[in-house]
Amino acid sequence: MPGLEDDGLNSKNTTKMGRILAIDFGQKRVGLAVTDENRIIANALETVHSKDIFLYLKNYLNREHVDCFVIGEPRKMNNQLSEAVKFIDPFVRKLKREFPDVMIERFDERFTSKIALQTMVMSGISKKDRQNKATIDKISAVLILQSFMDHLKKRSN
């Protein structure tokens, strides 16, 4: 069984790495976050309308090298998949067709929206600005990406 060193996501890999791009997919909006080239920091990227996501990703991948998409996977408290998978699964299938050379990982996104809102409150962001769902989606994508990166780090230790 291959180890983490062999899966293309290990930061110790000596070849030039592509970025990891996290996607918090929603029916209206898609929050996006991306690593730096060294895969050290998770950064908010953008919030895009769902209907525009494939055009946005095409343009982004023309400018930046991305090795992996991390898609938030909605789960219930009992660890079962939530009803939201019925619109996320078709998105993931199309993503695989549109970008066959980019690895796709699914990662638990439970509580990301709640944590994103708490983060905004703790950061002193005004109540009016906290109501901007696009900002919450973008922060949620960062949380998914950071959690995924932490998971990779634990696997390599």
One Martini backbone bead per residue (centre of mass of N, CA, C, O) as a GRO file, in nm:
protein
  157
    1MET     BB    1   0.095   0.037   0.025
    2PRO     BB    2   0.088   0.354  -0.020
    3GLY     BB    3   0.210   0.638   0.085
    4LEU     BB    4   0.210   0.973   0.117
    5GLU     BB    5   0.458   1.014  -0.072
    6ASP     BB    6   0.276   0.887  -0.329
    7ASP     BB    7   0.008   1.100  -0.356
    8GLY     BB    8   0.108   1.416  -0.418
    9LEU     BB    9   0.058   1.578  -0.114
   10ASN     BB   10   0.338   1.597  -0.015
   11SER     BB   11   0.556   1.848   0.101
   12LYS     BB   12   0.830   1.661   0.050
   13ASN     BB   13   0.821   1.691  -0.229
   14THR     BB   14   1.058   1.778  -0.487
   15THR     BB   15   0.858   1.862  -0.668
   16LYS     BB   16   0.658   2.074  -0.807
   17MET     BB   17   0.385   2.212  -0.665
   18GLY     BB   18   0.062   2.227  -0.634
   19ARG     BB   19  -0.219   2.335  -0.550
   20ILE     BB   20  -0.481   2.361  -0.312
   21LEU     BB   21  -0.839   2.340  -0.366
   22ALA     BB   22  -1.117   2.463  -0.206
   23ILE     BB   23  -1.473   2.350  -0.184
   24ASP     BB   24  -1.780   2.525  -0.107
   25PHE     BB   25  -2.068   2.387  -0.201
   26GLY     BB   26  -2.351   2.555  -0.341
   27GLN     BB   27  -2.644   2.640  -0.495
   28LYS     BB   28  -2.543   2.955  -0.511
   29ARG     BB   29  -2.255   2.920  -0.372
   30VAL     BB   30  -1.882   2.935  -0.388
   31GLY     BB   31  -1.628   2.853  -0.187
   32LEU     BB   32  -1.278   2.960  -0.190
   33ALA     BB   33  -0.956   2.794  -0.149
   34VAL     BB   34  -0.589   2.832  -0.114
   35THR     BB   35  -0.279   2.756  -0.150
   36ASP     BB   36   0.022   2.789  -0.151
   37GLU     BB   37   0.294   2.666  -0.320
   38ASN     BB   38   0.392   2.521  -0.031
   39ARG     BB   39   0.151   2.433   0.152
   40ILE     BB   40   0.104   2.623   0.429
   41ILE     BB   41  -0.132   2.820   0.335
   42ALA     BB   42  -0.463   2.922   0.384
   43ASN     BB   43  -0.663   3.091   0.138
   44ALA     BB   44  -0.871   3.309   0.042
   45LEU     BB   45  -1.033   3.368  -0.271
   46GLU     BB   46  -1.359   3.309  -0.333
   47THR     BB   47  -1.690   3.395  -0.446
   48VAL     BB   48  -1.916   3.200  -0.645
   49HIS     BB   49  -2.137   3.139  -0.858
   50SER     BB   50  -2.248   2.834  -0.942
   51LYS     BB   51  -2.280   2.889  -1.258
   52ASP     BB   52  -1.952   2.997  -1.265
   53ILE     BB   53  -1.738   2.782  -1.167
   54PHE     BB   54  -1.610   2.655  -1.427
   55LEU     BB   55  -1.499   2.913  -1.548
   56TYR     BB   56  -1.328   2.995  -1.311
   57LEU     BB   57  -1.151   2.738  -1.296
   58LYS     BB   58  -1.036   2.751  -1.577
   59ASN     BB   59  -0.893   3.023  -1.539
   60TYR     BB   60  -0.725   2.947  -1.293
   61LEU     BB   61  -0.578   2.692  -1.424
   62ASN     BB   62  -0.431   2.873  -1.640
   63ARG     BB   63  -0.253   3.026  -1.403
   64GLU     BB   64  -0.262   2.771  -1.205
   65HIS     BB   65  -0.131   2.509  -1.019
   66VAL     BB   66  -0.340   2.218  -0.967
   67ASP     BB   67  -0.366   1.903  -0.791
   68CYS     BB   68  -0.618   1.970  -0.584
   69PHE     BB   69  -0.942   1.895  -0.479
   70VAL     BB   70  -1.145   2.010  -0.203
   71ILE     BB   71  -1.446   1.874  -0.093
   72GLY     BB   72  -1.709   1.938   0.077
   73GLU     BB   73  -1.862   1.713   0.319
   74PRO     BB   74  -2.176   1.658   0.415
   75ARG     BB   75  -2.262   1.597   0.759
   76LYS     BB   76  -2.384   1.444   1.014
   77MET     BB   77  -2.358   1.370   1.345
   78ASN     BB   78  -2.363   1.044   1.257
   79ASN     BB   79  -2.183   1.052   0.973
   80GLN     BB   80  -2.383   1.098   0.770
   81LEU     BB   81  -2.496   1.189   0.491
   82SER     BB   82  -2.639   1.448   0.358
   83GLU     BB   83  -2.873   1.586   0.143
   84ALA     BB   84  -2.658   1.765  -0.019
   85VAL     BB   85  -2.536   1.541  -0.209
   86LYS     BB   86  -2.745   1.569  -0.447
   87PHE     BB   87  -2.569   1.838  -0.553
   88ILE     BB   88  -2.263   1.753  -0.522
   89ASP     BB   89  -2.219   1.498  -0.694
   90PRO     BB   90  -2.262   1.627  -0.977
   91PHE     BB   91  -2.032   1.827  -0.946
   92VAL     BB   92  -1.803   1.617  -0.915
   93ARG     BB   93  -1.846   1.475  -1.185
   94LYS     BB   94  -1.788   1.729  -1.357
   95LEU     BB   95  -1.509   1.789  -1.246
   96LYS     BB   96  -1.380   1.526  -1.354
   97ARG     BB   97  -1.439   1.588  -1.654
   98GLU     BB   98  -1.302   1.880  -1.674
   99PHE     BB   99  -1.054   1.770  -1.452
  100PRO     BB  100  -0.880   1.481  -1.488
  101ASP     BB  101  -0.582   1.581  -1.357
  102VAL     BB  102  -0.740   1.633  -1.089
  103MET     BB  103  -0.755   1.573  -0.781
  104ILE     BB  104  -1.009   1.427  -0.557
  105GLU     BB  105  -1.133   1.537  -0.241
  106ARG     BB  106  -1.307   1.447   0.047
  107PHE     BB  107  -1.434   1.667   0.322
  108ASP     BB  108  -1.531   1.740   0.617
  109GLU     BB  109  -1.782   2.020   0.696
  110ARG     BB  110  -1.852   2.034   0.970
  111PHE     BB  111  -1.912   2.357   1.114
  112THR     BB  112  -1.793   2.579   0.924
  113SER     BB  113  -2.010   2.801   0.932
  114LYS     BB  114  -2.008   2.840   1.238
  115ILE     BB  115  -1.705   2.904   1.265
  116ALA     BB  116  -1.701   3.142   1.071
  117LEU     BB  117  -1.888   3.321   1.239
  118GLN     BB  118  -1.718   3.319   1.499
  119THR     BB  119  -1.469   3.446   1.368
  120MET     BB  120  -1.604   3.713   1.294
  121VAL     BB  121  -1.677   3.797   1.578
  122MET     BB  122  -1.382   3.780   1.700
  123SER     BB  123  -1.279   4.000   1.473
  124GLY     BB  124  -1.504   4.244   1.469
  125ILE     BB  125  -1.724   4.206   1.279
  126SER     BB  126  -1.989   4.327   1.167
  127LYS     BB  127  -2.312   4.241   1.147
  128LYS     BB  128  -2.352   4.319   0.853
  129ASP     BB  129  -2.098   4.158   0.744
  130ARG     BB  130  -2.194   3.875   0.864
  131GLN     BB  131  -2.444   3.856   0.650
  132ASN     BB  132  -2.235   3.773   0.440
  133LYS     BB  133  -2.234   3.473   0.279
  134ALA     BB  134  -1.975   3.490   0.108
  135THR     BB  135  -1.781   3.508   0.347
  136ILE     BB  136  -1.858   3.243   0.482
  137ASP     BB  137  -1.783   3.059   0.241
  138LYS     BB  138  -1.483   3.137   0.232
  139ILE     BB  139  -1.412   3.056   0.523
  140SER     BB  140  -1.504   2.764   0.497
  141ALA     BB  141  -1.291   2.687   0.286
  142VAL     BB  142  -1.051   2.739   0.470
  143LEU     BB  143  -1.129   2.529   0.687
  144ILE     BB  144  -1.119   2.284   0.504
  145LEU     BB  145  -0.825   2.319   0.413
  146GLN     BB  146  -0.688   2.322   0.690
  147SER     BB  147  -0.793   2.045   0.781
  148PHE     BB  148  -0.665   1.888   0.550
  149MET     BB  149  -0.371   1.969   0.609
  150ASP     BB  150  -0.367   1.850   0.894
  151HIS     BB  151  -0.426   1.562   0.803
  152LEU     BB  152  -0.171   1.525   0.632
  153LYS     BB  153   0.030   1.575   0.861
  154LYS     BB  154  -0.060   1.335   1.039
  155ARG     BB  155  -0.006   1.112   0.823
  156SER     BB  156   0.316   1.181   0.801
  157ASN     BB  157   0.383   1.110   1.122
   0.00000   0.00000   0.00000
